[in-house]
Amino acid sequence: MLKPRESIAALSPYHSPIVSRAGLSLDLNESMAGCSPRVLARLRSLSAAEVSLYPEREVGERLIANFLGIASDQVLLTNGMDEALSLLFTNYLDPGDELLFADPTFVEYPMLGEALGASVVRLQSGENLALPGADFLARISPRTRVIVIANPNNPSGLAAPRADLLRIAESAPDAAVLIDEAYFEFCGETMIGETMIPDLARHPNLFVARTFSKAYGLAGLRLGVLTGAAEQIGYLRRFCLPFNVNAVALACLEEALADQAFVSDHVAQVKQGRERLAQLFDELGLRFWPSQTNFVLVRVGVKAKTFVESMQRRGVLVRDSSANPGCDGCVRITVGTPRQMDGVLQAIREAIAESRV
């Protein structure tokens, strides 16, 4: 009888996080502003030949390298950040090797590690959900082969100090250390210059991932970026499929990068929106975490499910994060456009009042 590998058979099925599209989707951290008009114009100008020919990923990698100020052989474009994670984990994790991360964080990390038969080592952040840097340093062992840290983190929205991340990378020279910067563009003023990309040259075990799904509003095109030392990226290329990034995404990349004014405006609106959420949560006496992302995590209490359902009845979808370790009673709310946020804030007021009855 045909059977899959034991590590695959033991996995719980991974279901799409899309529950519904009937309403305002503030549950998936997508861009509510859409994408740049320049990207839309490029989409409309695509020719039959551009769609019918195989894509040239290397052209896009040179664009990204120039934008980030690194060499093109340090860049690998991927089919969303999901593929970047899958490639890196597959490249460095053998069965029994240790994958190290801290909860709460992106749910895909343990799923991929378990699929490869790795030993998944979960550290637990404290009540403030800050990165437990000292615990990372204490837990690194010769078996540690991959360390992954989302910075800023999902679902907490918190950013970790660059010094802590560097200490972790330096303490695990035989492990691939991935810093997932999916939400980097939304960081506050204190985080400017805090990306780990400039540190790649000094730390050959360090990788930094970015995505065009969030600040650029291109989640539907599935475009991710993995950067690292040229030698290590070269190993990943051996396993990466040659036409993994589609021609439409590559055609739009140049316009997306060129329209930084659009990205800046969107980021500014997100910062204003999350400040409005913070003010409301303060007013309502709710615990929340100061976000450096395009969402805010708030603790609404034991009736989190009731709150989510109440919001849905009002046409707003939010994510129940109670299942994440350390997030009991918490809900994650993506920031919408200024006009959307007017209605969202009112819906939150009504839903909180309803859940407290």
C-alpha positions in Angstrom: 0.0 0.0 0.0 1.4 3.4 -1.0 2.1 5.6 2.0 3.7 9.1 2.3 6.6 9.8 4.6 5.7 9.5 8.2 6.4 13.2 8.9 3.8 14.1 6.2 1.2 11.6 7.3 1.4 12.9 10.9 0.8 16.5 9.8 -2.6 18.2 10.5 -4.1 19.4 7.2 -3.2 23.0 6.4 -6.3 24.9 5.5 -6.4 28.3 3.7 -6.7 31.1 6.2 -9.4 32.7 4.0 -12.7 32.1 5.9 -14.8 34.4 3.7 -14.6 37.3 1.3 -18.1 38.5 2.3 -17.1 41.7 4.1 -14.0 43.8 4.7 -11.1 41.4 5.1 -9.1 42.7 8.0 -8.1 39.1 8.9 -5.3 38.4 6.5 -2.9 41.4 6.7 -3.4 42.3 3.1 -3.1 45.8 1.7 -6.5 47.5 1.8 -5.1 50.2 -0.5 -4.5 47.8 -3.3 -1.4 48.2 -5.5 0.3 51.1 -7.3 -1.5 52.5 -10.3 1.7 52.1 -12.2 1.5 48.3 -11.5 -2.0 48.3 -12.8 -1.0 50.1 -15.9 1.8 47.6 -16.5 -0.7 44.7 -16.1 -3.0 46.2 -18.7 -0.1 46.6 -21.1 1.1 43.0 -21.1 1.4 41.5 -24.6 0.6 38.1 -25.8 4.3 37.3 -26.2 5.1 38.4 -22.6 2.5 36.0 -21.3 3.4 33.1 -23.6 7.2 33.0 -23.0 8.9 31.5 -20.0 9.9 34.2 -17.4 13.4 35.4 -16.8 13.8 35.5 -13.0 17.4 36.8 -13.1 16.2 40.1 -14.6 14.1 40.7 -11.5 16.8 39.6 -9.2 19.1 42.3 -10.7 16.4 44.9 -10.1 16.0 43.8 -6.4 19.8 43.7 -5.9 20.1 47.3 -7.1 17.3 48.4 -4.9 18.7 46.7 -1.8 22.3 47.6 -2.5 23.6 44.1 -2.7 25.0 41.8 -5.4 22.5 39.9 -7.6 24.0 36.6 -6.6 22.8 37.3 -3.1 19.2 37.5 -4.2 16.7 34.7 -5.0 13.2 35.6 -6.1 10.5 33.2 -5.0 6.9 32.4 -5.4 5.9 34.3 -2.4 7.7 34.1 0.9 6.1 30.6 1.4 8.5 29.2 -1.2 11.5 31.0 0.3 10.7 29.4 3.7 10.3 26.0 2.1 13.5 26.2 0.1 15.6 27.3 3.1 14.2 24.7 5.5 14.6 21.9 2.9 18.2 23.0 2.2 19.4 22.9 5.8 17.1 20.6 7.8 17.6 16.9 8.0 15.3 14.6 10.0 16.1 15.1 13.7 17.8 18.4 13.2 16.5 21.2 15.4 14.4 24.1 14.1 14.3 26.9 16.7 11.8 29.8 17.0 9.8 31.6 19.6 6.0 31.5 20.0 3.8 33.2 19.2 4.9 33.6 15.6 4.0 32.7 12.0 2.2 29.3 12.0 4.0 28.1 8.8 7.4 27.7 10.6 6.5 24.6 12.6 4.4 23.1 9.9 7.4 23.1 7.4 9.8 21.8 10.1 7.5 19.0 11.0 7.0 18.1 7.4 10.8 17.6 7.0 11.0 15.5 10.2 12.9 18.1 12.1 12.8 18.5 15.9 10.7 21.6 16.4 11.9 23.6 19.4 9.5 26.2 20.6 10.6 29.0 23.0 7.8 30.9 24.7 7.8 34.7 24.8 6.8 36.3 28.1 3.6 38.1 28.9 4.8 41.1 26.9 5.4 38.9 23.8 8.9 40.4 23.3 11.6 38.2 21.6 13.2 36.1 24.4 16.7 36.7 23.2 18.4 35.2 26.3 16.4 32.0 25.8 17.6 31.7 22.2 21.2 32.0 23.3 20.7 29.4 26.0 18.9 26.9 23.7 21.2 26.9 20.7 23.0 23.5 20.4 25.1 21.6 17.9 21.8 20.1 16.6 20.3 23.5 15.9 20.3 23.9 12.1 17.7 26.6 11.4 16.6 29.5 13.5 13.8 31.7 12.2 12.6 35.0 13.6 9.9 37.2 12.2 10.9 40.8 12.7 8.5 42.6 13.1 6.6 39.6 14.5 3.3 38.1 13.5 0.9 38.1 15.3 2.3 40.4 18.1 3.4 43.2 15.7 6.5 43.8 17.8 10.0 44.4 16.5 13.2 43.1 18.1 16.4 45.0 18.6 18.9 44.5 15.9 21.7 43.8 18.5 19.7 40.8 19.9 19.3 39.4 16.4 23.0 39.8 15.7 24.0 38.0 18.9 21.7 35.1 18.0 23.3 34.8 14.5 26.8 35.0 15.9 26.1 32.4 18.5 24.9 29.8 15.9 27.5 29.9 13.1 26.5 26.4 12.0 22.8 27.2 11.7 20.9 29.1 9.0 19.4 32.2 10.8 16.5 33.6 8.9 15.1 37.0 9.7 11.6 37.3 8.2 11.1 41.0 7.4 7.7 40.7 5.7 6.4 43.8 7.6 9.6 45.8 7.6 8.3 48.7 5.6 5.7 49.5 8.3 8.3 49.9 11.1 8.4 53.2 13.0 11.1 55.9 12.8 13.3 54.1 15.4 13.5 51.1 13.1 14.9 53.0 10.0 18.2 51.4 9.1 17.5 48.4 11.3 17.1 45.8 8.5 19.6 43.0 8.8 20.4 43.1 5.1 23.6 45.2 5.6 24.9 42.4 8.0 24.8 39.7 5.3 28.4 40.4 4.3 29.7 39.7 7.8 27.5 36.7 8.7 27.5 33.9 6.1 24.8 32.0 8.0 22.4 34.9 7.9 19.4 35.2 5.6 16.8 38.0 5.3 13.4 37.6 3.6 11.1 40.2 2.2 7.8 40.2 0.4 5.7 42.3 -2.0 2.5 41.0 -0.5 2.2 43.6 2.3 3.3 47.2 1.7 3.3 46.8 -2.1 -0.1 45.3 -2.2 0.9 42.4 -4.5 -0.2 39.4 -2.5 -2.1 38.0 -5.5 1.0 38.0 -7.7 3.0 35.9 -5.1 6.5 37.5 -5.1 9.0 37.0 -2.3 12.7 37.8 -1.9 15.3 35.8 -0.1 18.7 37.3 0.5 21.9 35.9 1.9 25.6 35.1 1.3 26.2 34.4 -2.4 27.5 30.9 -1.6 24.4 29.9 0.4 22.0 31.4 -2.1 23.9 29.4 -4.8 23.0 26.2 -2.9 19.3 27.2 -2.8 19.3 27.8 -6.5 20.3 24.1 -7.1 16.9 23.1 -5.6 14.8 26.0 -6.8 12.7 25.4 -9.9 13.9 27.6 -12.8 10.5 29.2 -13.6 9.1 29.5 -10.1 8.2 33.2 -10.4 5.6 33.9 -13.1 6.0 36.4 -15.9 3.2 38.7 -14.8 4.8 39.2 -11.4 8.2 39.9 -12.9 6.7 42.3 -15.5 5.2 44.4 -12.6 8.3 44.3 -10.4 10.1 47.3 -11.9 7.0 49.6 -11.6 6.3 48.4 -8.1 9.9 49.3 -7.0 9.8 52.6 -8.9 6.7 53.9 -7.2 8.1 54.4 -3.8 5.8 57.4 -3.3 2.8 55.0 -3.4 4.5 52.7 -0.8 5.3 55.7 1.5 1.8 57.1 1.3 0.3 53.7 2.1 2.7 53.1 5.0 1.9 56.6 6.4 -1.9 55.8 6.3 -1.3 52.4 8.0 0.7 54.2 10.8 -2.2 56.6 11.3 -4.7 53.8 11.3 -2.9 51.7 13.9 -2.6 54.9 16.1 -6.4 55.3 15.9 -6.8 51.7 16.9 -4.4 52.2 19.8 -6.3 55.2 21.0 -9.6 53.3 20.9 -8.2 50.3 22.8 -6.9 52.7 25.4 -10.3 54.3 25.7 -12.0 50.9 26.0 -9.4 49.6 28.6 -8.2 46.8 26.3 -4.6 45.4 26.4 -2.9 45.7 23.0 0.7 45.5 21.7 2.5 48.5 20.1 2.6 47.4 16.5 5.3 48.0 13.9 3.3 46.2 11.2 0.0 46.8 9.3 -2.1 45.1 12.0 -2.6 45.4 15.8 -3.0 42.5 18.3 -5.5 43.2 21.0 -6.8 41.1 23.9 -10.6 41.3 24.0 -10.9 38.6 26.7 -12.6 35.2 27.0 -15.3 36.2 24.5 -12.9 36.6 21.6 -14.9 34.2 19.5 -18.1 36.2 20.2 -16.3 39.4 19.3 -15.1 38.0 16.0 -18.6 36.8 15.2 -20.0 40.2 16.2 -17.6 42.0 13.9 -18.5 39.7 11.0 -22.1 40.5 11.4 -21.1 44.1 11.0 -19.3 43.3 7.7 -15.7 43.2 9.1 -13.5 40.1 9.2 -10.8 39.9 11.9 -8.6 37.1 13.0 -9.1 35.2 16.3 -5.5 34.6 17.5 -6.5 32.8 20.7 -4.9 29.5 19.4 -1.5 31.1 19.2 0.6 30.4 22.4 0.5 33.3 24.8 -2.4 35.0 22.9 -5.4 33.7 24.8 -8.4 36.0 24.2 -6.5 38.0 21.5 -7.7 39.2 18.1 -5.6 40.5 15.2 -7.0 43.4 13.2 -5.5 44.6 9.9 -5.4 48.4 9.4 -7.7 49.5 6.6 -7.8 52.7 4.6 -8.8 55.9 6.5 -12.3 55.8 5.1 -12.6 52.1 6.1 -11.3 52.7 9.5 -14.2 55.1 10.4 -16.6 52.2 10.1 -14.2 49.7 11.7 -13.7 51.8 14.8 -17.5 52.0 15.2 -17.9 48.3 14.7 -15.3 47.6 17.4 -17.1 49.8 19.8 -20.4 48.0 19.2 -18.8 44.5 19.2 -17.0 45.1 22.5 -20.2 46.4 24.1 -22.1 43.4 22.8 -19.4 40.9 24.1 -19.4 42.5 27.5 -23.2 41.9 28.0 
